[in-house]
Amino acid sequence: MDKKTGDEVALDQTDRRIIRLLVEDAGLSNNQLAEKVGLSPAPLSRRLARLEASGVIRHTVIVDPRAAGIGFQAFLEVTLERTAPKVGERFIDLVRRMPEVVECHTVAGDFDFLLKIAVKDVADYRRLLWSEFERIGEIKTLRSTILLDSPKMQVSPLP
């Protein structure tokens, strides 16, 4: 979807190849990338500008949790008590302000939200649960799943 117009962005094979190559190695120079996809630098730059402007690709940094002192990660299933309007929207606003919540997904199923939490250690996780989540009165249930390892992590959902 184009972030400006809301229209779906048509991606051809060259666009998809550019995206795959950037996912594999975001440090490629424009000249290297152009050579790998069979374009000259100017047309490649125009394609990159279009992909960026439409929101298809964006630049981000991936941090290695262990190297950054993040020794504990968990998925937290959250079920909300739906007794007041806009409970979900308020919950989203609150978790956006928690730096320990690195992902927040609205889901369909046995619970309402799936959060990914990244903290220093178990004590820090307990502090987060007991001091931050305890304050959110609309939470009906919390259920933790401890992350042991991530043998596969795909940065881009583009198959």
C-alpha positions as CSV (number, residue, x, y, z in Angstrom):
1,M,0.0,0.0,0.0
2,D,1.3,3.4,-0.9
3,K,1.5,5.4,2.4
4,K,0.4,8.6,0.6
5,T,-2.5,7.3,-1.5
6,G,-3.5,4.1,0.2
7,D,-3.2,2.3,-3.2
8,E,-1.5,-1.0,-3.6
9,V,2.0,-0.6,-5.0
10,A,2.7,-2.9,-8.0
11,L,6.1,-4.6,-7.6
12,D,7.7,-6.1,-10.7
13,Q,10.4,-8.8,-10.6
14,T,13.2,-6.2,-10.6
15,D,11.6,-4.5,-7.5
16,R,11.3,-7.8,-5.7
17,R,15.0,-8.6,-6.6
18,I,16.1,-5.2,-5.2
19,I,14.2,-5.8,-2.0
20,R,15.6,-9.4,-1.6
21,L,19.1,-8.1,-2.1
22,L,18.7,-5.3,0.4
23,V,17.2,-7.6,3.0
24,E,20.3,-9.9,2.5
25,D,22.8,-7.0,2.6
26,A,21.5,-3.5,3.3
27,G,25.0,-2.2,3.1
28,L,25.3,-2.6,-0.7
29,S,26.2,0.6,-2.5
30,N,23.9,1.8,-5.2
31,N,26.5,0.8,-7.8
32,Q,26.8,-2.7,-6.4
33,L,23.0,-3.1,-6.2
34,A,22.5,-1.7,-9.7
35,E,25.1,-4.2,-11.1
36,K,23.4,-7.1,-9.3
37,V,19.9,-6.3,-10.7
38,G,21.2,-5.4,-14.2
39,L,20.4,-1.7,-14.1
40,S,22.5,1.5,-14.4
41,P,22.7,3.6,-11.2
42,A,20.2,6.3,-12.3
43,P,17.2,3.9,-12.9
44,L,18.1,2.0,-9.8
45,S,18.0,5.3,-7.8
46,R,14.6,6.1,-9.2
47,R,13.3,2.7,-8.3
48,L,14.7,3.0,-4.8
49,A,13.1,6.5,-4.4
50,R,9.7,5.1,-5.5
51,L,9.9,2.2,-3.2
52,E,10.9,4.4,-0.3
53,A,8.3,7.1,-1.0
54,S,5.5,4.6,-1.3
55,G,6.5,3.0,2.0
56,V,7.4,-0.4,0.6
57,I,10.9,-0.2,2.0
58,R,12.2,1.8,4.9
59,H,15.5,2.0,6.6
60,T,16.0,0.6,10.1
61,V,18.7,-0.8,12.3
62,I,18.5,-4.3,13.8
63,V,20.1,-4.6,17.2
64,D,21.5,-7.9,18.5
65,P,19.7,-8.2,21.9
66,R,22.5,-10.1,23.6
67,A,25.1,-7.6,22.5
68,A,22.9,-4.8,23.8
69,G,22.5,-6.4,27.3
70,I,19.0,-7.8,26.6
71,G,19.2,-11.2,28.4
72,F,15.5,-12.0,28.6
73,Q,12.8,-12.0,26.0
74,A,9.2,-13.2,26.2
75,F,6.0,-13.2,24.4
76,L,3.1,-11.9,26.4
77,E,-0.5,-12.9,25.6
78,V,-2.9,-10.2,26.8
79,T,-6.7,-10.5,27.1
80,L,-8.6,-7.4,27.8
81,E,-11.8,-6.9,29.8
82,R,-14.1,-5.3,27.3
83,T,-16.3,-3.3,29.7
84,A,-15.7,0.2,28.2
85,P,-15.4,1.6,24.7
86,K,-12.0,2.0,23.1
87,V,-10.3,-0.3,25.6
88,G,-8.1,-1.7,22.9
89,E,-7.0,1.7,21.7
90,R,-6.1,2.8,25.2
91,F,-4.1,-0.3,25.7
92,I,-2.2,0.3,22.5
93,D,-1.4,3.9,23.5
94,L,-0.1,2.6,26.9
95,V,2.2,-0.1,25.4
96,R,3.6,2.3,22.8
97,R,5.1,4.2,25.7
98,M,6.8,1.1,27.2
99,P,10.3,0.7,25.6
100,E,10.4,-2.9,26.8
101,V,7.6,-3.8,24.5
102,V,9.4,-4.2,21.2
103,E,6.4,-5.6,19.2
104,C,2.7,-5.3,19.7
105,H,0.3,-7.4,17.5
106,T,-3.5,-7.3,17.6
107,V,-4.6,-10.9,17.0
108,A,-7.7,-13.0,16.6
109,G,-8.1,-16.1,18.8
110,D,-7.9,-16.9,22.5
111,F,-6.4,-13.5,23.4
112,D,-6.4,-9.9,22.1
113,F,-2.7,-8.9,21.8
114,L,0.6,-10.6,21.5
115,L,3.5,-8.6,22.8
116,K,7.2,-9.2,22.5
117,I,9.1,-8.0,25.5
118,A,12.8,-7.5,25.7
119,V,14.4,-6.8,29.1
120,K,17.7,-7.2,31.0
121,D,16.7,-10.3,33.1
122,V,13.9,-12.1,34.9
123,A,13.9,-9.6,37.7
124,D,13.4,-6.8,35.1
125,Y,10.5,-8.8,33.5
126,R,8.8,-9.2,36.9
127,R,9.2,-5.5,37.6
128,L,7.5,-4.7,34.2
129,L,4.6,-7.1,34.9
130,W,4.1,-6.0,38.5
131,S,4.6,-2.3,38.1
132,E,3.6,-1.4,34.5
133,F,1.0,-4.0,33.5
134,E,-0.6,-4.1,37.0
135,R,-1.7,-0.5,36.5
136,I,-3.8,-1.3,33.5
137,G,-7.1,-2.2,35.0
138,E,-8.7,-3.4,31.7
139,I,-6.3,-6.4,31.6
140,K,-8.2,-9.6,32.2
141,T,-5.4,-12.1,31.8
142,L,-1.7,-12.2,31.0
143,R,0.2,-15.3,29.9
144,S,3.9,-15.4,29.3
145,T,5.9,-17.6,26.9
146,I,9.7,-17.3,27.5
147,L,11.8,-17.0,24.3
148,L,14.7,-19.5,24.4
149,D,16.2,-19.0,21.0
150,S,15.3,-17.7,17.5
151,P,16.8,-20.1,14.9
152,K,15.0,-18.2,12.1
153,M,14.2,-14.5,12.0
154,Q,13.0,-13.0,8.7
155,V,13.3,-9.2,8.6
156,S,11.0,-8.8,5.6
157,P,7.6,-10.5,5.1
158,L,8.2,-10.5,1.3
159,P,8.5,-14.1,0.3
